[in-house]
Each structure stands twice: as structure tokens, then as C-alpha cells.
């Protein structure tokens, strides 16, 4: 029973819960047991409050028994990336700086989950303050890829991706600033989606780069991802960058194929540096669309070659400012020894942040400094506008753009950590969606010859999540990619 | 060094806390409350991870009103910038402010200097920002940890920057007085300097002319921490003298190598400015647009409606009082300077009695003296404008004398401490009860005079013997018998009778 429940998707679990075949406590306990069994090897979670999870699940059971009205995710466990605030829970951001921090308030998305009677399962690992593509910059642990424990699950939302992949949670939330949902989804072989900038409130998401950050869902299938997005999307007056636009019911139309679908393919995305297995799987996926009657067109994103450069000005600049608040004065870590105020700041931030975070703070501080601001920040914003215009033009021609998520499948832990530039290039296909603010989704499209998952990325015009999800679902149904479970038995400490 | 003519060149930066119900970027109550530190806070103004600001539209509206009253151009597009620096009272490590695109620029405020000269001080810009919290240091000298109170953090703060148009310490004070009055009239701030709702920095230097036709200036000094208008005046005065002395001693001038703007503090106890911050700590604030806040746009209609909705400003009132009501410049200024409620009181009184000059005399003397003596606001004075207007009306129409009016005013003040406000009807009732009506009935007067003469043969004798002052007691007796008698008339009649006798 227990292993069956952790193999079951969110929508199917909901049906089992509604018919009373299983209780919320059963579902919660099954996932907690799964975490107990395999997370020693995967290390996807930073903290799990078992008692609280069971108590929350029991409360949903009680409501169901007494006939109280229940939310749409009633009893469903959802894992939360540890940079999304939930009252009473830690929000470490995988940083020493916030190791002891407990949020006194709920993020908007957490409020939505609670209102939907979801059960908050635990806090998942990430690169420190979401800065990284491998989970290796976590101050606490490097999460491992359930498909190959020697490899990274990707990042920064690697913990959430690995948890969903390994059956420890049917759903999870992550955040995506330059690919932090889509890249780990691709590495782990699950569905991960970055919505349009402004579709989901950022209130309560610990800011990395405010103009790029967006919360999004992880699931094992498109349907479940659509369900979770439907719950968390929508306007929030507490985030003035959240957009007041109605949220369509994605599930209602999900299974309707798109007639006359025009799919754009960007030649630059299939150039040098793309792993041949990845290229083959992605081309196969595009062929699936072709077989479904979609029109495949080449589109040009001429400025996308500047994406990484622009991103590494804009994101660190905003980060250098957003992370200034971690100064040891009001909350969080403070160095034990220091000599005066300035030294307290220096000692606290010197010891509280890891290398990658410090690297980006320095990059951003430099780019915003007087004398350099125009040459770097202002210029980057101009190029960002051009990138956005490229997408606007492209989406005049096509409905979705299809391509690889990453140039290569999951890399080995340690392989890139000492080569920041190579690590940054991992996000070369995902960053443009953040810079342009458009929605993007990564969905599994097969495996490499070495049995590593490959992801297909689809992007659509702003607020076209409905079309994006339908296009993704078309592929998922037609390709009928068999649901494969990662060989966790091979993990040290893993037992299935 | 030869004597040089010097012109002080002074620019002011005024920070004004706005009177909004809630803070500028969150829903916390905006109230001075040092006794319960950190109680008016939330994730947003504490700068907790993940919290986001939302602009308070009321704060922005009050800012627009103020800028419009300062004759500023209002921008159709304005944005928020982060000013980044580390300080314990700044929880986010940056202050949300406005840098290159403030919501308003290019205004002016007309001030009258103490010599009566009218001067137009240009306003360079007005922008809106959030106030920081307050650091509380151990003042016992025992070196305990400093503490931070964030109740103030996020209070809407207007920064008003003048062009360097101010030419003397007294003029600086006049500007601040007039600005204070304007802000009070607009009801945008309580301008309470003790509570820090209005704070001022002054940039001071001297332009010198040695007669050789060369333009030289002393290094610019910014004096910070000025928390009273007198303090601004005294600090500017001190700086002018100090800079002149320093120039004579060292010859250092603006533009010399190594000469940079200096920041000095003001020691209100010793009445001196002191060097505060070295240039090695000069900050690069790394301003950049706040990605959490959308820019604010205004339509021409919205700008027009702000301007159209402006209430009458102090300067306009002064000129209306002079031109329409015929008041002296002095009276008009005294009345307007007391604030809008006082001026309204005057206008109501004047309207009821129909004599603006009389009304002005009463409010600037009797009323002002009373509220000052009692230490109350005009609204707390027991005598309403209706009652005073009715009272002055009775003087103007000759029903009672000015002296009786004063007596009545005193009575109303005393009585009203027990009773509610006087209605105009009670004025007439009091006049009758007290017999204060001017008596023109010659029969009653004549019999009272006859009675007085008969009752005081000694006084009559003395008067007739040439002792003029002997008439006093006789007048007094008549006045006691006939309430409301006009003393002058009584004297004339008495002299006539005594001469006849």
C-alpha cells in the first residue's frame, strides 16, 4: 500500500482520498516513510516535521469526516523549497545566515496551499539563496540525483525535483530565476514549470533577483503541475509585480489538443555544445509534434546569445541589494567575535555566506558602483529589452518555442563546482525565459544512452500558460513516455 | 588678508514625516510611539526575508499636494530607487527613495524676511522616501549594547530640497517658518520637531569678493542634525562666522585640490558645529531602480485635479485679508501665522460682527492673549467665534462700550469653564442682566447725577474750589447707579451741573 501511494500522482491520490479508500494520514505517513527510507541517500530535504505533518493530515481527515468543506488539494503532501516562507517553519535558504531563522509569516503561495487544505510536507534543499545549478552550494548538503547518486539533481530547486522524482512527494514548489525549476526537472525527469513573471505572487519568496524570480510547480506529470499552478497562481495585492489577470482553469482544457499548433525551433539552441543524446531526444519530441499535425517553424532569437552575460549583470546586481539585509543586526546569523559595527558586518557576512553567494554579491556590487552602473547595469537592461522584443516577435509567428532545457544531462557532483563559468552556461537555454518574463516548462522526453533523463523545454508568450500546458500535455499523451522510477535500490542507504 | 565682502549661500534639505494612517510600504500604523519599541512593525518594515513593499497611495497623494503647493512641476512618470548603505536602523540594508526621477521638481516658496522684504526661494526637488528606524544608545556611559526601535521605519518621509537661494541665517529661519506654516495648512504633517516629524540639514558656504573681480567661494559644509528652527538659524550663523575666519586663516577655497564637501554636526548645548565625517567614508549609495515596486504614472487629469483641489494657502490668505478685508500686513500675518483654525475663527468672527478690523483687533489681542495664557488651541477656547462675533457686533452697533465688551468677554471666559459655549443669544441676555447697555436715557442720568451731588457735598465743594480730581468719586457713583452709562457723557453732564450749582 505504502509504496503504491508514493508512486501515485497527485490527481490520483486526490481521487483515492475523496472516495475514502485512503486517509490523508495514510498518504502523509507513506510519504514520510518514503523520506525515511530513501532521503538518507538523496538528501532532498533539509527538514521534515513528522509530527506536524501527521497532525495536519489528521486535521484534514477530521474535516472530511465531519463534512466540512475541503480545499482542492485536501490531504495532498506538498514539499516546499526552503526559500519560501511558511509561518512556524524554517526558511534557511540553505545558508548558514538563516540556519536558525523561523518565518513568522506565510508566503502568498503557502496561504493558497493551506486554504486548499494541502499538507506542507517538508523543506527541500537548494543552492544557497537559490544561487547555483547543482545544489552543491547548499551550506548543509549536496542533494543527489535519484537516477545516479554520483550526479547532481540540478539546481537551485534540486531538492524539490529530487523529492518528486524519488516518490517522496507527489508535488513540490520551487523557484526559478534563471532555470532553477526547469533545469532540475530536466535532470531528474519530472515536470517543472516557471510561470510568466507576475503570474504567481512572490510575497514570501526569499528574494534572489526580484525581477526574475518566480515560484512554480514540480510534479510527475503535466496534469498535476497544472493543478498545482492553478492553486498558486493569481493576483496578490502584497506583490505589486503580480498581475491582476484571471487564472483560467488549466485542467478544464488540458486534454484538448491544440489545432494548428505552430511550434518554433530556434536554430541557435541546437548548435555547438549540445549533447548529442539530448539533441536526439529533443528532435524526437519535436517529431512527435510534427506527427500530431503541428507546424514546425524556425524562429530567430538573435539576442539570446547575450542571455548569460545579461543575466550575470542583472541577477547579481539585484541579489547584492536583496541580500544586504542579512547583516547580523535584526535576525539570522551574527558572527561571535567582532570589533565594532563595520567589523560586525564584515565578520557576519564573511562567515554567514558561502563562496557562490559572495561571488555574486561582489559581481552585483561592482556592477552597480558609481562609474560602472551605466556600462554594466544600464546596458544589460537595454539588451534585456531586446531579448524580450525577440520573444514578442517570435510569438507573432509561433505559439510555443520548443528546445532543450540544458546542453547536457545531469553532471557529476564536483564536476563543475570549481568552474563557475561552465556552471553558469548550464542555464544557457533557460535564462532567456526569465529575462523576457515568459512562461517555460520542462517535461521528460526520454533518456540518454547512460540512462539519464532528458527534458524538453516549451516556452510560450506571457500569460499563455494554458496553451503551454496543453501543448505539453499533447506530447505527454502521444509520446506515452513510460513512467520510470529511478533505481533507488542502487543508492547507498536506499531501499525500495 | 584684506577685508573681503562675503555673501552666504545656503541651501536647505528638509525632511517631513507625512501624516498618514499607515506606513509608506506596509499596513503598520504610522504613529510616534517611542515607549513601546518595535510594536508597530510587520515583515515588510522589519525587512524580513521574502517581504515586499506596496506603495501607500495616501502618502503619494499628500506628497503631490505638498509639491503642488510649493509650485513644483509634477512628474507624469516617477519611480522608486534603492539607496544602499549599512546602518543598524536600516533593516533592509537599503532605503527606498527616489533618485534621478523624483515625483516633483522646480518649485518655489515665497518668504518674507524679518526686514519685510519678500524673497522667492526656489525648490530644486521634492521626493518621497521611507524613514529609517531609530538607534537607541546607552547614555549611562556603562557601555551597554545599543538597541534599535523600528516603529519609525517605513514612516513616509518627504524630502524637500531648495536651491542655494537663502542668503542669511534669519532668512533660513523665515523659510522654515513659512514651510512649517504651509505644511500645517495642508494638513500633511504635524511638523512636530521634538518628535522628529520635521528635520533639517543646511548646506552653507560663502561667496567672497576681494574686489579684484574674481569669484571665489569657501568649501561647502553640510550641517546635519538640526532639530529646531532656532538651531538652524544659530548653526548657519555660526558656520558663516567660522568659514570666514577659516578663510582668513588658511585661504582654503572651493575647487582647491583636496577640498571636498564637509559634513558637520550641530552641538545645541555649546552652540558650535563640529567635524563629523571624513571624506574617506564618503559613500557610494549604488542607487538602482527598486525591482519590487512598479513606477508610478500620473495623467494630466490627475495632476490637474491635485492642483484644483488645493486649499487656500497661507500666502493667499494673507493677501486676501489685506486686499479684501482691509487688514494691515501685520495683522494679516499674525492671524495667518496662528494656523488655519485660528484664521478660520477670525473669519467667522469677522463675518458675524461685520467689521474685519475690529475682529482682527480682538483676535490678535484678547483672543491670542487668552489662548497663550491658557496654553490651549483656538478650538479649546470657551468663547466661540459666534459668541465673539455677536459681542463685537454689539460694540460696533453702539449697544455696549468696548470696556463693557471686555468685561463680557471676561465673564464668558470664566463662566464658560462651567458652562458650554456661549450662543449669540446669551450675549444679549448678559448685556441686559449686567445692565451694560449704553444708557442714552437722559432722565435716568440726570437724576443719578443730582443724587450724587446731593450725597457728596464735600466733593462738590472741592471741585468748585478748583480740585479737578474731586469729580472722580462723583463719576464713579453715577456709573455704579447707571450700568452702561458712558463715562465720558457722565463727566460732561456732571461738570455742567456743578457749574450751574
Interface residues (C-beta under 8 A of the other chain):
Chain A: X83 X84 X85 X91 X93 X98 X101 X103 X104 X105 X107 X202 X203 X204 X205 X206 X207 X209 X210 X211 X237 X238 X239 X240 X241 X317 X318 X320 X321 X323 X324 X325 X327 X329 X330 X331 X341 X345 X365 X368 X369 X370 X373 X377
Chain B: X43 X46 X47 X48 X49 X50 X51 X52 X53 X54 X55 X82 X84 X86 X88 X91 X92 X93 X94 X148 X150 X284 X286 X288 X291 X292 X293 X294
